[in-house]
Amino acid sequence: MSDAREIEQSACEWVVRAPLSPAEEAARDAWVAADERHAGALLRAEAAWHLLGDVPDSAATLSMADAATVAPGPAPRRRWRLALSGMVAAAAAVTLALVAPWQVAGDRMATRSGEIRRVPLADGSVTLIDGGSELVVDLQPKERRVTLVRGEAWFDVQRDEQRPFVLDAGRAQVQVLGTEFAVERIGGSVRVSVTEGSVSTWSTATPGVQQILHAGQSALFPASGQTPQVITEPEAMERRLAWRQGSIALSGETLYEAALRFNRYNHQQLVIEGAALRQQRLVGLFRIGDPQGFAADAATLLGASVDVTGNTIRLREKDSAQP
């Protein structure tokens, strides 16, 4: 194991061990002081732990307990360490790998599957465009208008009292002066999520009825045209928007659901064999661009086997693996 990997694992161990006794706190502080790389590793581990938030006990117990039956050993701390270990540094590094500056004054912009772009706009705003997405930007003297044609994007809007920022996502419309929010088109539905400040949003079906969303709130505009449902779940929102850091955050999704999310971003495709294995649930923070690493971690946790052939990564129960 490399020295960097050992540092990341030790940092994860300190995080999952909390709350610490006074003696343990002193030992942790001594560990941080021993090497200038330790402080950064600990911060990354704490950020990943915070991103995971309050994970449902049933999900953690199901996925991790099954792994324990395959590989007996210390249960909760080791299982959480496996879920975090090696993923923290990867999540930090992938931002530079996937997010590149792209200066535009207006026009249409699109990302390919698996591509995430950071786009500074001419008005000082910034948008992060998720893979497989398309925007049309039209910055006029009295109004800044962006149309989300497909996919998902997050916006950090430069405040301008004289020029409102209007986002058109088909069924859902959003207007702000300056704030941070994300919009995702999901089939015929649209989800608006506010990460900072507040936004005014309304449905094209009822343009006279506006709703104010504040930080930590999301609104889902259903394809049926019904009144959007407002949900206040800031931690769940942060996990859902982990793609901004080049990560996939799992908080109890099935292995099959996780595979679908990875397949959206990568040429290498995950295939899960076995109904029981597909339904196993996972918790962790994983690098978007490393499906093979995810498969290896999942196999360790769930007692499965991994077979890589070309652009196909197969996970199967060990009993059904080919000899």
WOPE-V410432 format. One record per pair of residues at least 12 apart in sequence whose ideal C-beta (glycine too) atoms are under 6 Angstrom apart, sorted by sequence separation. I is the first residue (numbers start at 0). J is the second residue. If there is no record, write none. Layout:
# WOPE-V410432
i=I j=J
i=I j=J
This chain:
# WOPE-V410432
i=116 j=128
i=199 j=211
i=200 j=212
i=238 j=250
i=134 j=147
i=180 j=193
i=216 j=229
i=217 j=230
i=247 j=260
i=258 j=271
i=303 j=316
i=304 j=317
i=13 j=27
i=168 j=182
i=197 j=211
i=198 j=212
i=63 j=78
i=101 j=116
i=115 j=130
i=133 j=148
i=179 j=194
i=216 j=231
i=114 j=130
i=122 j=138
i=133 j=149
i=166 j=182
i=168 j=184
i=179 j=195
i=197 j=213
i=215 j=231
i=255 j=271
i=304 j=320
i=98 j=115
i=100 j=117
i=101 j=118
i=102 j=119
i=104 j=121
i=113 j=130
i=121 j=138
i=178 j=195
i=254 j=271
i=97 j=115
i=110 j=128
i=112 j=130
i=132 j=150
i=158 j=176
i=171 j=189
i=173 j=191
i=178 j=196
i=180 j=198
i=200 j=218
i=202 j=220
i=215 j=233
i=294 j=312
i=98 j=117
i=112 j=131
i=131 j=150
i=132 j=151
i=143 j=162
i=156 j=175
i=158 j=177
i=170 j=189
i=193 j=212
i=195 j=214
i=217 j=236
i=110 j=130
i=132 j=152
i=171 j=191
i=178 j=198
i=204 j=224
i=294 j=314
i=122 j=143
i=129 j=150
i=143 j=164
i=144 j=165
i=145 j=166
i=146 j=167
i=147 j=168
i=156 j=177
i=168 j=189
i=193 j=214
i=269 j=290
i=291 j=312
i=110 j=132
i=129 j=151
i=156 j=178
i=255 j=277
i=279 j=301
i=290 j=312
i=175 j=198
i=193 j=216
i=254 j=277
i=264 j=287
i=267 j=290
i=109 j=133
i=128 j=152
i=155 j=179
i=257 j=281
i=173 j=198
i=174 j=199
i=192 j=217
i=253 j=278
i=254 j=279
i=265 j=290
i=108 j=134
i=126 j=152
i=127 j=153
i=154 j=180
i=173 j=200
i=191 j=218
i=253 j=280
i=276 j=303
i=107 j=135
i=126 j=154
i=153 j=181
i=172 j=201
i=190 j=219
i=251 j=280
i=261 j=290
i=6 j=36
i=10 j=40
i=14 j=44
i=125 j=155
i=10 j=41
i=14 j=45
i=105 j=136
i=189 j=220
i=105 j=137
i=124 j=156
i=151 j=183
i=249 j=281
i=250 j=282
i=7 j=40
i=11 j=44
i=105 j=138
i=124 j=157
i=170 j=203
i=188 j=221
i=249 j=282
i=6 j=40
i=10 j=44
i=14 j=48
i=123 j=157
i=188 j=222
i=249 j=283
i=122 j=157
i=147 j=182
i=149 j=184
i=187 j=222
i=47 j=83
i=248 j=284
i=246 j=284
i=247 j=285
i=47 j=87
i=247 j=287
i=276 j=316
i=270 j=311
i=245 j=287
i=273 j=315
i=44 j=87
i=267 j=310
i=268 j=311
i=269 j=312
i=270 j=313
i=271 j=314
i=272 j=315
i=273 j=316
i=43 j=87
i=192 j=236
i=266 j=310
i=267 j=312
i=273 j=319
i=43 j=91
i=171 j=220
i=170 j=220
i=181 j=240
i=15 j=76
i=15 j=79
i=15 j=80
i=12 j=80
i=11 j=80
i=11 j=83
i=11 j=84
i=8 j=84
i=7 j=87
i=7 j=88
i=153 j=243
i=129 j=242
i=127 j=243
i=130 j=264
i=97 j=245
i=94 j=244
i=94 j=245
i=113 j=264
i=93 j=245
i=113 j=265
i=90 j=244
i=90 j=246
i=52 j=234
i=50 j=237
i=58 j=251
i=93 j=286
i=90 j=284
i=93 j=288
i=54 j=250
i=55 j=251
i=90 j=286
i=89 j=286
i=50 j=248
i=86 j=284
i=86 j=285
i=82 j=282
i=82 j=283
i=62 j=279
i=62 j=280
i=61 j=280
i=62 j=281
i=81 j=300
i=58 j=280
i=59 j=282
i=54 j=282
i=69 j=302
i=50 j=284
i=66 j=300
i=66 j=301
i=65 j=301
i=66 j=302
i=47 j=284
